Amino acid sequence: MHKLLAVVGPTGSGKTKLAVKLAKKFNGVIVSADSRQVYRGMDIGTNKEGKPGKWGNYQARIVDGIPQLLIDVVEPGNRFTVADWLTLARKMLSEIWAAGQLPIVVGGTGLYVTALTEGYQLGGGRFAKNNQPVDFESLILMPEVDRQLLNRKSNQRCVRIFDALMAETEKLLASGVPGDWLDKIGLDYRYAFKRIRGQLSREKAIEQYQVASRAYIRRQITWWRHHGEPITVSDSDEATNLVTQRLSS
């Protein structure tokens, strides 16, 4: 049976860094599970890493030689659903396995990962669990995190990137991306948009941005308390040992 590795957890927990190390060790290809990194031109606010490249016929972001798929796949302003993500992800998994490589699903959008690993299927307009048999075994890892440290890092990031985020948001608006869409997509772009529209002072925009970012981290952690049982790992050595055991079983 095929094997799949997932590295999950909140923003700032080191998911991508860990995944890149594991991909180098186990001949892996990263498949992004991030509901906002799918949009082109939204780089600062979604914390994209790496440089544009390719894996096979797919566009990718290359981080330290490792390809990340399912990033930059749709134009901003367009609707992109979990069903869209699942369709693309399942196709990519098949091609990664066919190439003799290990797919490593990485991201903070817990619904995407759970829908994939538990076989969610769209029916009657809603998702249901286990409507589609899963033909692979999953190992889900989560880097150990210190909530207070994560919150501090998040607060600092909001301040550090805000001017660049404003410039990126202005560019998106100038390209025709609707402001209400940016507001709806939330987090980073909502507060930059409100600042650009004069609805918030710079100080208030950053303050509300920080509050929303901390709340998002809390929701990401809460998701995994109720969906599946990721194995918490303290470092890459522990993760490597777990993956080695699972691949050899």
LINFEN-V585328 format. One record per helix or strand of 3 or more residues. SS is the DSSP state (H for helix, E for strand). FROM is the first residue (numbers start at 0). TO is the last residue. If there is no record, write none. Layout:
BEGIN
ss=SS from=FROM to=TO
ss=SS from=FROM to=TO
END
This chain:
BEGIN
ss=E from=1 to=7
ss=H from=14 to=25
ss=E from=27 to=31
ss=E from=50 to=54
ss=E from=57 to=62
ss=E from=65 to=68
ss=H from=81 to=97
ss=E from=101 to=106
ss=H from=109 to=116
ss=E from=120 to=122
ss=E from=125 to=127
ss=E from=135 to=142
ss=H from=146 to=173
ss=H from=178 to=184
ss=H from=186 to=195
ss=H from=201 to=225
ss=E from=230 to=232
ss=H from=235 to=247
END
